Amino acid sequence: MKLILTKTTLTMTPKEKAKELVYKFYPSVQWKLGQEDCLDRAKKCALIAVDEIIQATIDDWSHSEYWQEVKQEIEKL
C-alpha cells in the first residue's frame, strides 16, 4: 500500500506537523483522562501514528526523512 501525502503535509515544517498531530490527539486523550498527563499521552499517540507512516514510506526516502524529523519534533514538545 502506498501512502499518499497531501500538499498541506509537504508544505508544513516538521515542527508545525508535530504540533498539529499532537493537538489532534489531545481532545480525545483529555476526554478519557481529564487534565492529568494529557500532553504526554497525546504525544505517545502521535508518535505511534508517525511510526506507522515511517514504515509505510520506507521505500521513499524523501518522505521518510520528513517523518523522522516530525518524530523528533514531537519528542521535543
PyMOL Python script that loads the backbone (N, CA, C, O; Angstrom):
from pymol import cmd

cmd.read_pdbstr("""\
ATOM      1  N   MET A   1       0.846  -1.174   0.000  1.00  0.00           N
ATOM      2  CA  MET A   1       0.000   0.000   0.000  1.00  0.00           C
ATOM      3  C   MET A   1       0.889   1.235   0.000  1.00  0.00           C
ATOM      4  O   MET A   1       1.839   1.316   0.779  1.00  0.00           O
ATOM      5  N   LYS A   2       0.594   2.180  -0.854  1.00  0.00           N
ATOM      6  CA  LYS A   2       1.379   3.396  -0.954  1.00  0.00           C
ATOM      7  C   LYS A   2       0.684   4.523  -0.196  1.00  0.00           C
ATOM      8  O   LYS A   2      -0.520   4.735  -0.343  1.00  0.00           O
ATOM      9  N   LEU A   3       1.448   5.230   0.604  1.00  0.00           N
ATOM     10  CA  LEU A   3       0.914   6.358   1.370  1.00  0.00           C
ATOM     11  C   LEU A   3       0.856   7.584   0.479  1.00  0.00           C
ATOM     12  O   LEU A   3       1.821   7.889  -0.222  1.00  0.00           O
ATOM     13  N   ILE A   4      -0.248   8.279   0.499  1.00  0.00           N
ATOM     14  CA  ILE A   4      -0.408   9.494  -0.294  1.00  0.00           C
ATOM     15  C   ILE A   4      -0.298  10.680   0.647  1.00  0.00           C
ATOM     16  O   ILE A   4      -1.046  10.790   1.619  1.00  0.00           O
ATOM     17  N   LEU A   5       0.639  11.561   0.348  1.00  0.00           N
ATOM     18  CA  LEU A   5       0.828  12.754   1.161  1.00  0.00           C
ATOM     19  C   LEU A   5       0.200  13.943   0.460  1.00  0.00           C
ATOM     20  O   LEU A   5       0.321  14.089  -0.756  1.00  0.00           O
ATOM     21  N   THR A   6      -0.459  14.778   1.212  1.00  0.00           N
ATOM     22  CA  THR A   6      -1.118  15.946   0.640  1.00  0.00           C
ATOM     23  C   THR A   6      -0.150  17.105   0.533  1.00  0.00           C
ATOM     24  O   THR A   6       0.913  17.099   1.153  1.00  0.00           O
ATOM     25  N   LYS A   7      -0.521  18.098  -0.256  1.00  0.00           N
ATOM     26  CA  LYS A   7       0.302  19.299  -0.373  1.00  0.00           C
ATOM     27  C   LYS A   7       0.436  19.985   0.975  1.00  0.00           C
ATOM     28  O   LYS A   7       1.494  20.523   1.299  1.00  0.00           O
ATOM     29  N   THR A   8      -0.634  19.967   1.765  1.00  0.00           N
ATOM     30  CA  THR A   8      -0.602  20.606   3.083  1.00  0.00           C
ATOM     31  C   THR A   8       0.483  19.980   3.945  1.00  0.00           C
ATOM     32  O   THR A   8       1.240  20.687   4.609  1.00  0.00           O
ATOM     33  N   THR A   9       0.557  18.654   3.933  1.00  0.00           N
ATOM     34  CA  THR A   9       1.571  17.975   4.730  1.00  0.00           C
ATOM     35  C   THR A   9       2.961  18.379   4.283  1.00  0.00           C
ATOM     36  O   THR A   9       3.824  18.656   5.115  1.00  0.00           O
ATOM     37  N   LEU A  10       3.185  18.415   2.993  1.00  0.00           N
ATOM     38  CA  LEU A  10       4.523  18.681   2.485  1.00  0.00           C
ATOM     39  C   LEU A  10       4.943  20.133   2.623  1.00  0.00           C
ATOM     40  O   LEU A  10       6.138  20.426   2.586  1.00  0.00           O
ATOM     41  N   THR A  11       3.995  21.051   2.783  1.00  0.00           N
ATOM     42  CA  THR A  11       4.364  22.453   2.931  1.00  0.00           C
ATOM     43  C   THR A  11       4.537  22.846   4.395  1.00  0.00           C
ATOM     44  O   THR A  11       5.041  23.930   4.688  1.00  0.00           O
ATOM     45  N   MET A  12       4.133  21.996   5.298  1.00  0.00           N
ATOM     46  CA  MET A  12       4.310  22.279   6.725  1.00  0.00           C
ATOM     47  C   MET A  12       5.713  21.874   7.135  1.00  0.00           C
ATOM     48  O   MET A  12       6.255  20.883   6.646  1.00  0.00           O
ATOM     49  N   THR A  13       6.288  22.642   8.031  1.00  0.00           N
ATOM     50  CA  THR A  13       7.579  22.238   8.578  1.00  0.00           C
ATOM     51  C   THR A  13       7.349  21.035   9.483  1.00  0.00           C
ATOM     52  O   THR A  13       6.230  20.824   9.948  1.00  0.00           O
ATOM     53  N   PRO A  14       8.390  20.241   9.741  1.00  0.00           N
ATOM     54  CA  PRO A  14       8.227  19.128  10.667  1.00  0.00           C
ATOM     55  C   PRO A  14       7.715  19.577  12.043  1.00  0.00           C
ATOM     56  O   PRO A  14       6.932  18.870  12.678  1.00  0.00           O
ATOM     57  N   LYS A  15       8.156  20.741  12.494  1.00  0.00           N
ATOM     58  CA  LYS A  15       7.712  21.251  13.796  1.00  0.00           C
ATOM     59  C   LYS A  15       6.212  21.571  13.776  1.00  0.00           C
ATOM     60  O   LYS A  15       5.493  21.252  14.723  1.00  0.00           O
ATOM     61  N   GLU A  16       5.748  22.201  12.696  1.00  0.00           N
ATOM     62  CA  GLU A  16       4.325  22.517  12.572  1.00  0.00           C
ATOM     63  C   GLU A  16       3.493  21.238  12.519  1.00  0.00           C
ATOM     64  O   GLU A  16       2.441  21.148  13.153  1.00  0.00           O
ATOM     65  N   LYS A  17       3.967  20.254  11.760  1.00  0.00           N
ATOM     66  CA  LYS A  17       3.238  18.996  11.627  1.00  0.00           C
ATOM     67  C   LYS A  17       3.201  18.258  12.958  1.00  0.00           C
ATOM     68  O   LYS A  17       2.184  17.659  13.307  1.00  0.00           O
ATOM     69  N   ALA A  18       4.298  18.297  13.701  1.00  0.00           N
ATOM     70  CA  ALA A  18       4.355  17.642  15.012  1.00  0.00           C
ATOM     71  C   ALA A  18       3.301  18.241  15.941  1.00  0.00           C
ATOM     72  O   ALA A  18       2.550  17.511  16.587  1.00  0.00           O
ATOM     73  N   LYS A  19       3.249  19.563  16.005  1.00  0.00           N
ATOM     74  CA  LYS A  19       2.256  20.232  16.864  1.00  0.00           C
ATOM     75  C   LYS A  19       0.838  19.890  16.420  1.00  0.00           C
ATOM     76  O   LYS A  19      -0.028  19.616  17.251  1.00  0.00           O
ATOM     77  N   GLU A  20       0.604  19.907  15.107  1.00  0.00           N
ATOM     78  CA  GLU A  20      -0.728  19.602  14.600  1.00  0.00           C
ATOM     79  C   GLU A  20      -1.163  18.197  15.026  1.00  0.00           C
ATOM     80  O   GLU A  20      -2.282  18.012  15.503  1.00  0.00           O
ATOM     81  N   LEU A  21      -0.291  17.222  14.856  1.00  0.00           N
ATOM     82  CA  LEU A  21      -0.635  15.846  15.211  1.00  0.00           C
ATOM     83  C   LEU A  21      -0.918  15.694  16.704  1.00  0.00           C
ATOM     84  O   LEU A  21      -1.912  15.081  17.091  1.00  0.00           O
ATOM     85  N   VAL A  22      -0.056  16.245  17.527  1.00  0.00           N
ATOM     86  CA  VAL A  22      -0.245  16.119  18.976  1.00  0.00           C
ATOM     87  C   VAL A  22      -1.565  16.752  19.393  1.00  0.00           C
ATOM     88  O   VAL A  22      -2.312  16.171  20.180  1.00  0.00           O
ATOM     89  N   TYR A  23      -1.854  17.931  18.871  1.00  0.00           N
ATOM     90  CA  TYR A  23      -3.076  18.608  19.294  1.00  0.00           C
ATOM     91  C   TYR A  23      -4.331  18.029  18.648  1.00  0.00           C
ATOM     92  O   TYR A  23      -5.440  18.328  19.092  1.00  0.00           O
ATOM     93  N   LYS A  24      -4.183  17.215  17.621  1.00  0.00           N
ATOM     94  CA  LYS A  24      -5.344  16.474  17.103  1.00  0.00           C
ATOM     95  C   LYS A  24      -5.710  15.334  18.056  1.00  0.00           C
ATOM     96  O   LYS A  24      -6.886  14.995  18.194  1.00  0.00           O
ATOM     97  N   PHE A  25      -4.724  14.751  18.704  1.00  0.00           N
ATOM     98  CA  PHE A  25      -4.992  13.672  19.652  1.00  0.00           C
ATOM     99  C   PHE A  25      -5.407  14.203  21.026  1.00  0.00           C
ATOM    100  O   PHE A  25      -6.074  13.500  21.786  1.00  0.00           O
ATOM    101  N   TYR A  26      -5.024  15.412  21.340  1.00  0.00           N
ATOM    102  CA  TYR A  26      -5.242  15.973  22.678  1.00  0.00           C
ATOM    103  C   TYR A  26      -6.700  15.900  23.160  1.00  0.00           C
ATOM    104  O   TYR A  26      -6.934  15.446  24.280  1.00  0.00           O
ATOM    105  N   PRO A  27      -7.694  16.329  22.356  1.00  0.00           N
ATOM    106  CA  PRO A  27      -9.085  16.277  22.862  1.00  0.00           C
ATOM    107  C   PRO A  27      -9.550  14.869  23.220  1.00  0.00           C
ATOM    108  O   PRO A  27     -10.257  14.683  24.210  1.00  0.00           O
ATOM    109  N   SER A  28      -9.164  13.892  22.434  1.00  0.00           N
ATOM    110  CA  SER A  28      -9.568  12.515  22.722  1.00  0.00           C
ATOM    111  C   SER A  28      -8.941  12.012  24.011  1.00  0.00           C
ATOM    112  O   SER A  28      -9.591  11.335  24.809  1.00  0.00           O
ATOM    113  N   VAL A  29      -7.698  12.343  24.204  1.00  0.00           N
ATOM    114  CA  VAL A  29      -6.989  11.918  25.414  1.00  0.00           C
ATOM    115  C   VAL A  29      -7.542  12.653  26.625  1.00  0.00           C
ATOM    116  O   VAL A  29      -7.719  12.057  27.688  1.00  0.00           O
ATOM    117  N   GLN A  30      -7.813  13.926  26.473  1.00  0.00           N
ATOM    118  CA  GLN A  30      -8.339  14.736  27.574  1.00  0.00           C
ATOM    119  C   GLN A  30      -9.709  14.215  28.017  1.00  0.00           C
ATOM    120  O   GLN A  30      -9.993  14.136  29.213  1.00  0.00           O
ATOM    121  N   TRP A  31     -10.548  13.862  27.052  1.00  0.00           N
ATOM    122  CA  TRP A  31     -11.870  13.335  27.375  1.00  0.00           C
ATOM    123  C   TRP A  31     -11.749  12.056  28.196  1.00  0.00           C
ATOM    124  O   TRP A  31     -12.536  11.818  29.111  1.00  0.00           O
ATOM    125  N   LYS A  32     -10.773  11.250  27.864  1.00  0.00           N
ATOM    126  CA  LYS A  32     -10.606   9.959  28.530  1.00  0.00           C
ATOM    127  C   LYS A  32      -9.921  10.100  29.896  1.00  0.00           C
ATOM    128  O   LYS A  32     -10.267   9.384  30.837  1.00  0.00           O
ATOM    129  N   LEU A  33      -8.963  11.009  30.008  1.00  0.00           N
ATOM    130  CA  LEU A  33      -8.124  11.076  31.203  1.00  0.00           C
ATOM    131  C   LEU A  33      -8.335  12.304  32.073  1.00  0.00           C
ATOM    132  O   LEU A  33      -7.823  12.354  33.191  1.00  0.00           O
ATOM    133  N   GLY A  34      -9.059  13.275  31.601  1.00  0.00           N
ATOM    134  CA  GLY A  34      -9.123  14.537  32.325  1.00  0.00           C
ATOM    135  C   GLY A  34      -7.859  15.334  32.010  1.00  0.00           C
ATOM    136  O   GLY A  34      -7.266  15.135  30.950  1.00  0.00           O
ATOM    137  N   GLN A  35      -7.440  16.209  32.881  1.00  0.00           N
ATOM    138  CA  GLN A  35      -6.297  17.083  32.611  1.00  0.00           C
ATOM    139  C   GLN A  35      -4.932  16.441  32.854  1.00  0.00           C
ATOM    140  O   GLN A  35      -3.926  16.909  32.320  1.00  0.00           O
ATOM    141  N   GLU A  36      -4.888  15.391  33.641  1.00  0.00           N
ATOM    142  CA  GLU A  36      -3.599  14.818  34.023  1.00  0.00           C
ATOM    143  C   GLU A  36      -2.909  14.126  32.855  1.00  0.00           C
ATOM    144  O   GLU A  36      -3.514  13.305  32.166  1.00  0.00           O
ATOM    145  N   ASP A  37      -1.662  14.456  32.638  1.00  0.00           N
ATOM    146  CA  ASP A  37      -0.801  13.790  31.662  1.00  0.00           C
ATOM    147  C   ASP A  37      -1.344  13.785  30.234  1.00  0.00           C
ATOM    148  O   ASP A  37      -0.965  12.924  29.441  1.00  0.00           O
ATOM    149  N   CYS A  38      -2.209  14.715  29.898  1.00  0.00           N
ATOM    150  CA  CYS A  38      -2.814  14.718  28.557  1.00  0.00           C
ATOM    151  C   CYS A  38      -1.777  14.943  27.465  1.00  0.00           C
ATOM    152  O   CYS A  38      -1.796  14.255  26.445  1.00  0.00           O
ATOM    153  N   LEU A  39      -0.878  15.891  27.665  1.00  0.00           N
ATOM    154  CA  LEU A  39       0.112  16.184  26.636  1.00  0.00           C
ATOM    155  C   LEU A  39       1.004  14.974  26.387  1.00  0.00           C
ATOM    156  O   LEU A  39       1.279  14.634  25.237  1.00  0.00           O
ATOM    157  N   ASP A  40       1.456  14.324  27.455  1.00  0.00           N
ATOM    158  CA  ASP A  40       2.308  13.145  27.284  1.00  0.00           C
ATOM    159  C   ASP A  40       1.569  12.027  26.558  1.00  0.00           C
ATOM    160  O   ASP A  40       2.145  11.359  25.699  1.00  0.00           O
ATOM    161  N   ARG A  41       0.322  11.825  26.890  1.00  0.00           N
ATOM    162  CA  ARG A  41      -0.467  10.778  26.226  1.00  0.00           C
ATOM    163  C   ARG A  41      -0.719  11.125  24.764  1.00  0.00           C
ATOM    164  O   ARG A  41      -0.637  10.257  23.895  1.00  0.00           O
ATOM    165  N   ALA A  42      -1.026  12.392  24.490  1.00  0.00           N
ATOM    166  CA  ALA A  42      -1.256  12.819  23.108  1.00  0.00           C
ATOM    167  C   ALA A  42       0.021  12.661  22.287  1.00  0.00           C
ATOM    168  O   ALA A  42      -0.032  12.273  21.120  1.00  0.00           O
ATOM    169  N   LYS A  43       1.174  12.962  22.899  1.00  0.00           N
ATOM    170  CA  LYS A  43       2.454  12.774  22.207  1.00  0.00           C
ATOM    171  C   LYS A  43       2.686  11.300  21.891  1.00  0.00           C
ATOM    172  O   LYS A  43       3.154  10.973  20.800  1.00  0.00           O
ATOM    173  N   LYS A  44       2.373  10.418  22.810  1.00  0.00           N
ATOM    174  CA  LYS A  44       2.542   8.982  22.565  1.00  0.00           C
ATOM    175  C   LYS A  44       1.669   8.520  21.412  1.00  0.00           C
ATOM    176  O   LYS A  44       2.105   7.730  20.575  1.00  0.00           O
ATOM    177  N   CYS A  45       0.447   9.008  21.367  1.00  0.00           N
ATOM    178  CA  CYS A  45      -0.450   8.648  20.258  1.00  0.00           C
ATOM    179  C   CYS A  45       0.104   9.160  18.931  1.00  0.00           C
ATOM    180  O   CYS A  45       0.101   8.437  17.934  1.00  0.00           O
ATOM    181  N   ALA A  46       0.573  10.393  18.918  1.00  0.00           N
ATOM    182  CA  ALA A  46       1.134  10.971  17.690  1.00  0.00           C
ATOM    183  C   ALA A  46       2.378  10.198  17.251  1.00  0.00           C
ATOM    184  O   ALA A  46       2.584   9.987  16.055  1.00  0.00           O
ATOM    185  N   LEU A  47       3.201   9.777  18.200  1.00  0.00           N
ATOM    186  CA  LEU A  47       4.392   9.004  17.861  1.00  0.00           C
ATOM    187  C   LEU A  47       4.037   7.651  17.247  1.00  0.00           C
ATOM    188  O   LEU A  47       4.710   7.187  16.327  1.00  0.00           O
ATOM    189  N   ILE A  48       2.997   7.031  17.748  1.00  0.00           N
ATOM    190  CA  ILE A  48       2.545   5.763  17.170  1.00  0.00           C
ATOM    191  C   ILE A  48       2.116   5.988  15.719  1.00  0.00           C
ATOM    192  O   ILE A  48       2.467   5.207  14.834  1.00  0.00           O
ATOM    193  N   ALA A  49       1.358   7.052  15.483  1.00  0.00           N
ATOM    194  CA  ALA A  49       0.901   7.358  14.126  1.00  0.00           C
ATOM    195  C   ALA A  49       2.084   7.623  13.199  1.00  0.00           C
ATOM    196  O   ALA A  49       2.113   7.134  12.069  1.00  0.00           O
ATOM    197  N   VAL A  50       3.051   8.390  13.671  1.00  0.00           N
ATOM    198  CA  VAL A  50       4.215   8.716  12.847  1.00  0.00           C
ATOM    199  C   VAL A  50       5.054   7.469  12.576  1.00  0.00           C
ATOM    200  O   VAL A  50       5.568   7.303  11.470  1.00  0.00           O
ATOM    201  N   ASP A  51       5.199   6.602  13.555  1.00  0.00           N
ATOM    202  CA  ASP A  51       5.933   5.352  13.322  1.00  0.00           C
ATOM    203  C   ASP A  51       5.270   4.524  12.223  1.00  0.00           C
ATOM    204  O   ASP A  51       5.957   3.911  11.406  1.00  0.00           O
ATOM    205  N   GLU A  52       3.955   4.504  12.200  1.00  0.00           N
ATOM    206  CA  GLU A  52       3.230   3.787  11.142  1.00  0.00           C
ATOM    207  C   GLU A  52       3.480   4.431   9.777  1.00  0.00           C
ATOM    208  O   GLU A  52       3.658   3.733   8.779  1.00  0.00           O
ATOM    209  N   ILE A  53       3.491   5.753   9.741  1.00  0.00           N
ATOM    210  CA  ILE A  53       3.749   6.464   8.487  1.00  0.00           C
ATOM    211  C   ILE A  53       5.177   6.190   8.012  1.00  0.00           C
ATOM    212  O   ILE A  53       5.406   5.974   6.822  1.00  0.00           O
ATOM    213  N   ILE A  54       6.125   6.199   8.933  1.00  0.00           N
ATOM    214  CA  ILE A  54       7.523   5.921   8.571  1.00  0.00           C
ATOM    215  C   ILE A  54       7.642   4.533   7.955  1.00  0.00           C
ATOM    216  O   ILE A  54       8.336   4.352   6.955  1.00  0.00           O
ATOM    217  N   GLN A  55       6.975   3.569   8.543  1.00  0.00           N
ATOM    218  CA  GLN A  55       7.011   2.211   7.984  1.00  0.00           C
ATOM    219  C   GLN A  55       6.402   2.177   6.585  1.00  0.00           C
ATOM    220  O   GLN A  55       6.883   1.451   5.715  1.00  0.00           O
ATOM    221  N   ALA A  56       5.354   2.954   6.369  1.00  0.00           N
ATOM    222  CA  ALA A  56       4.686   2.973   5.068  1.00  0.00           C
ATOM    223  C   ALA A  56       5.505   3.702   4.004  1.00  0.00           C
ATOM    224  O   ALA A  56       5.332   3.457   2.810  1.00  0.00           O
ATOM    225  N   THR A  57       6.398   4.597   4.434  1.00  0.00           N
ATOM    226  CA  THR A  57       7.187   5.382   3.479  1.00  0.00           C
ATOM    227  C   THR A  57       8.632   4.916   3.414  1.00  0.00           C
ATOM    228  O   THR A  57       9.493   5.641   2.915  1.00  0.00           O
ATOM    229  N   ILE A  58       8.904   3.740   3.903  1.00  0.00           N
ATOM    230  CA  ILE A  58      10.279   3.245   3.993  1.00  0.00           C
ATOM    231  C   ILE A  58      10.980   3.230   2.626  1.00  0.00           C
ATOM    232  O   ILE A  58      12.198   3.395   2.556  1.00  0.00           O
ATOM    233  N   ASP A  59      10.225   3.033   1.551  1.00  0.00           N
ATOM    234  CA  ASP A  59      10.814   2.993   0.212  1.00  0.00           C
ATOM    235  C   ASP A  59      10.999   4.368  -0.409  1.00  0.00           C
ATOM    236  O   ASP A  59      11.648   4.495  -1.448  1.00  0.00           O
ATOM    237  N   ASP A  60      10.447   5.382   0.203  1.00  0.00           N
ATOM    238  CA  ASP A  60      10.536   6.743  -0.327  1.00  0.00           C
ATOM    239  C   ASP A  60      11.316   7.591   0.680  1.00  0.00           C
ATOM    240  O   ASP A  60      10.740   8.157   1.609  1.00  0.00           O
ATOM    241  N   TRP A  61      12.614   7.666   0.483  1.00  0.00           N
ATOM    242  CA  TRP A  61      13.499   8.297   1.462  1.00  0.00           C
ATOM    243  C   TRP A  61      13.125   9.746   1.759  1.00  0.00           C
ATOM    244  O   TRP A  61      13.208  10.175   2.910  1.00  0.00           O
ATOM    245  N   SER A  62      12.714  10.512   0.738  1.00  0.00           N
ATOM    246  CA  SER A  62      12.414  11.926   0.972  1.00  0.00           C
ATOM    247  C   SER A  62      11.247  12.089   1.947  1.00  0.00           C
ATOM    248  O   SER A  62      11.291  12.956   2.820  1.00  0.00           O
ATOM    249  N   HIS A  63      10.206  11.268   1.810  1.00  0.00           N
ATOM    250  CA  HIS A  63       9.083  11.350   2.742  1.00  0.00           C
ATOM    251  C   HIS A  63       9.442  10.743   4.093  1.00  0.00           C
ATOM    252  O   HIS A  63       9.044  11.261   5.137  1.00  0.00           O
ATOM    253  N   SER A  64      10.186   9.660   4.072  1.00  0.00           N
ATOM    254  CA  SER A  64      10.591   9.014   5.313  1.00  0.00           C
ATOM    255  C   SER A  64      11.436   9.968   6.171  1.00  0.00           C
ATOM    256  O   SER A  64      11.276  10.030   7.390  1.00  0.00           O
ATOM    257  N   GLU A  65      12.318  10.694   5.525  1.00  0.00           N
ATOM    258  CA  GLU A  65      13.170  11.649   6.247  1.00  0.00           C
ATOM    259  C   GLU A  65      12.322  12.748   6.892  1.00  0.00           C
ATOM    260  O   GLU A  65      12.563  13.127   8.038  1.00  0.00           O
ATOM    261  N   TYR A  66      11.334  13.256   6.158  1.00  0.00           N
ATOM    262  CA  TYR A  66      10.425  14.280   6.687  1.00  0.00           C
ATOM    263  C   TYR A  66       9.750  13.766   7.958  1.00  0.00           C
ATOM    264  O   TYR A  66       9.699  14.471   8.965  1.00  0.00           O
ATOM    265  N   TRP A  67       9.230  12.530   7.909  1.00  0.00           N
ATOM    266  CA  TRP A  67       8.518  11.987   9.049  1.00  0.00           C
ATOM    267  C   TRP A  67       9.445  11.683  10.214  1.00  0.00           C
ATOM    268  O   TRP A  67       9.016  11.738  11.367  1.00  0.00           O
ATOM    269  N   GLN A  68      10.704  11.364   9.942  1.00  0.00           N
ATOM    270  CA  GLN A  68      11.683  11.198  11.023  1.00  0.00           C
ATOM    271  C   GLN A  68      11.874  12.522  11.756  1.00  0.00           C
ATOM    272  O   GLN A  68      11.992  12.557  12.981  1.00  0.00           O
ATOM    273  N   GLU A  69      11.902  13.611  10.987  1.00  0.00           N
ATOM    274  CA  GLU A  69      12.036  14.933  11.593  1.00  0.00           C
ATOM    275  C   GLU A  69      10.788  15.295  12.401  1.00  0.00           C
ATOM    276  O   GLU A  69      10.891  15.892  13.472  1.00  0.00           O
ATOM    277  N   VAL A  70       9.626  14.937  11.892  1.00  0.00           N
ATOM    278  CA  VAL A  70       8.380  15.175  12.631  1.00  0.00           C
ATOM    279  C   VAL A  70       8.434  14.427  13.963  1.00  0.00           C
ATOM    280  O   VAL A  70       8.060  14.970  15.003  1.00  0.00           O
ATOM    281  N   LYS A  71       8.897  13.193  13.923  1.00  0.00           N
ATOM    282  CA  LYS A  71       9.004  12.375  15.151  1.00  0.00           C
ATOM    283  C   LYS A  71       9.925  13.050  16.169  1.00  0.00           C
ATOM    284  O   LYS A  71       9.613  13.091  17.359  1.00  0.00           O
ATOM    285  N   GLN A  72      11.041  13.569  15.708  1.00  0.00           N
ATOM    286  CA  GLN A  72      11.972  14.265  16.617  1.00  0.00           C
ATOM    287  C   GLN A  72      11.320  15.494  17.235  1.00  0.00           C
ATOM    288  O   GLN A  72      11.517  15.781  18.416  1.00  0.00           O
ATOM    289  N   GLU A  73      10.539  16.223  16.432  1.00  0.00           N
ATOM    290  CA  GLU A  73       9.865  17.415  16.941  1.00  0.00           C
ATOM    291  C   GLU A  73       8.788  17.062  17.969  1.00  0.00           C
ATOM    292  O   GLU A  73       8.602  17.786  18.947  1.00  0.00           O
ATOM    293  N   ILE A  74       8.083  15.956  17.750  1.00  0.00           N
ATOM    294  CA  ILE A  74       7.086  15.520  18.737  1.00  0.00           C
ATOM    295  C   ILE A  74       7.763  15.216  20.061  1.00  0.00           C
ATOM    296  O   ILE A  74       7.262  15.587  21.123  1.00  0.00           O
ATOM    297  N   GLU A  75       8.897  14.545  19.997  1.00  0.00           N
ATOM    298  CA  GLU A  75       9.618  14.188  21.222  1.00  0.00           C
ATOM    299  C   GLU A  75      10.105  15.423  21.964  1.00  0.00           C
ATOM    300  O   GLU A  75      10.268  15.375  23.183  1.00  0.00           O
ATOM    301  N   LYS A  76      10.344  16.531  21.265  1.00  0.00           N
ATOM    302  CA  LYS A  76      10.805  17.774  21.897  1.00  0.00           C
ATOM    303  C   LYS A  76       9.667  18.536  22.600  1.00  0.00           C
ATOM    304  O   LYS A  76       9.915  19.310  23.525  1.00  0.00           O
ATOM    305  N   LEU A  77       8.434  18.313  22.160  1.00  0.00           N
ATOM    306  CA  LEU A  77       7.304  19.062  22.731  1.00  0.00           C
ATOM    307  C   LEU A  77       7.128  18.777  24.211  1.00  0.00           C
ATOM    308  O   LEU A  77       6.225  19.325  24.843  1.00  0.00           O
TER     309      LEU A  77
END
""", "prot")
cmd.dss("prot")
cmd.show_as("cartoon", "prot")
cmd.util.cbc("prot")
cmd.orient("prot")
